[in-house]
Structure formats: structure tokens, C-alpha cells
Amino acid sequence: LYGLKQSPRAWFGRFTMAMKNNGFKQCNSDHTLFLKHRKGKVTSLIIYVDDMIITGNDKQEISQLQDYLATEFEMKDLGGLKYFLGIEVARSQQGIFLSQRKYVLDLLTDTGMLDCKPADTPIV
């Protein structure tokens, strides 16, 4: 598949079939989101190019999904979510905090504005 114009489309088609064969349903509003409801528990997977997040309240299903995907595709588990699509994820006792601090700092560095002085902008 590599090197062909349609290779990403063909790969995603294969991935979609693998998810459906494992009992997941593809979300209509976001085709990269797959959900599985079983006995009051939910498992979800979202994929973007070569990054994916698997989450839910069924640890056994998550583990089985990871094992299944590892047999179908070459992948590795990077552990707990820390960064996804420019969004940093930090966990604490109060909950989960999402930030784009690193993205903004990289953007300021790339544009040569890292040393600029901030100014208040009055907004409701």
C-alpha cells in the first residue's frame, strides 16, 4: 500500500473493518471515532493519522482491544495520554486539564515573537 495515492484510504478501510469485526460501531458525526457499548460499559477509540486514543470504563475491553489491534497492525503503546493533536493533557486529583501551552510556545518561537510583551485585550 505504501507509496500509492490511495494508500491512506485503503489503510483506513482495513482499520475500519478490523474495528467493526471487533464489535465497534463507527460514529456518524466523526468517522474516526469508534464506540462499543456492552453491559452498561463504554469503550471508545479515536484515530488521527498514526495516533490513537483508547478510553472507556471497561478495562478488560480496552486490554482486549489493544491485544487485538497489535495482532492486526504494527503498533506500540505509549502509555498514559500526555499529548494529542497539539493538546497537552495533565491529570490531577481535581480532574483532567487540557492546555495548548506547548503549541503556543512553539508558534511564538517559530514567528520570532517569544520575547514579545503581552497586552490585555478587553473582551466580554
C-alpha positions in Angstrom: 0.0 0.0 0.0 2.8 2.4 0.7 3.6 5.0 -1.9 0.2 4.9 -3.6 -2.1 7.9 -3.7 -5.0 5.8 -2.2 -2.9 4.1 0.5 -4.2 6.1 3.4 -7.8 5.5 2.3 -7.1 1.7 1.9 -5.4 1.5 5.3 -8.3 3.3 7.0 -10.8 1.0 5.2 -8.8 -2.0 6.6 -8.7 -0.4 10.1 -12.5 0.3 10.0 -13.2 -3.3 9.0 -11.0 -4.6 11.9 -12.9 -2.3 14.4 -16.3 -3.4 13.1 -15.2 -7.1 13.3 -14.3 -6.5 16.9 -17.9 -5.2 17.7 -17.3 -1.4 17.4 -19.6 1.0 15.6 -18.3 3.9 13.6 -19.7 7.2 14.7 -21.7 9.1 12.0 -20.6 12.6 13.0 -16.9 11.7 13.2 -15.8 8.7 11.1 -12.5 8.4 13.1 -14.4 7.7 16.3 -15.4 4.1 17.1 -17.6 3.1 20.0 -18.6 -0.1 21.7 -21.4 -0.4 24.3 -21.5 -3.6 26.3 -23.4 -4.3 29.5 -23.6 -0.7 30.5 -19.9 -0.1 29.8 -18.4 2.0 27.0 -15.1 1.8 25.2 -14.1 4.4 22.6 -11.2 4.8 20.2 -10.4 7.8 18.1 -7.7 7.8 15.5 -5.9 10.6 13.6 -3.3 9.5 11.0 -1.0 7.3 13.1 -2.1 8.4 16.6 -5.0 6.9 18.6 -6.6 7.2 21.9 -8.4 4.3 23.6 -10.5 5.1 26.6 -13.6 3.9 28.5 -14.8 2.4 31.7 -14.2 -1.3 30.8 -10.5 -2.0 31.4 -10.9 -5.6 30.2 -12.3 -4.5 26.9 -9.6 -1.9 26.5 -6.9 -4.6 27.1 -8.6 -7.0 24.7 -8.8 -4.2 22.0 -5.1 -3.4 22.4 -4.2 -7.1 22.1 -6.4 -7.5 19.0 -5.0 -4.3 17.3 -1.5 -5.5 18.0 -2.2 -8.7 16.1 -3.7 -6.8 13.1 -1.4 -3.8 12.9 2.1 -2.8 13.9 1.7 -0.6 16.9 3.1 0.3 20.3 1.5 1.5 23.5 3.0 4.9 24.6 1.3 4.7 28.0 -1.0 7.3 29.5 -2.1 10.2 27.3 0.2 13.3 27.6 -0.1 15.0 24.2 -2.5 14.6 21.3 -3.0 16.9 18.2 -1.3 19.9 19.9 -3.2 19.5 23.1 -1.3 18.7 26.4 -3.2 16.5 28.9 -2.4 16.8 32.6 -4.1 14.7 35.3 -4.5 15.7 38.9 -6.8 15.0 41.9 -9.2 17.7 40.6 -9.5 16.1 37.2 -8.0 16.4 33.7 -6.5 19.7 32.5 -6.2 20.4 28.7 -3.8 23.0 27.5 -2.1 24.2 24.3 0.8 25.9 26.1 3.5 23.9 24.2 1.8 24.6 20.8 1.6 28.4 21.5 5.2 28.5 22.7 6.3 26.7 19.6 4.3 29.1 17.4 5.8 32.1 19.2 9.3 30.7 18.7 8.7 30.0 15.0 7.4 33.5 14.4 10.2 35.1 16.5 7.7 36.6 19.0 8.8 34.6 22.1 10.1 37.8 23.7 7.1 39.9 22.9 5.2 41.8 25.7 1.7 40.6 26.3 -1.1 43.2 26.1 -4.6 42.9 27.7 -7.4 42.7 25.2 -10.8 43.7 26.6 -13.3 41.0 25.7 -16.6 40.1 27.4 
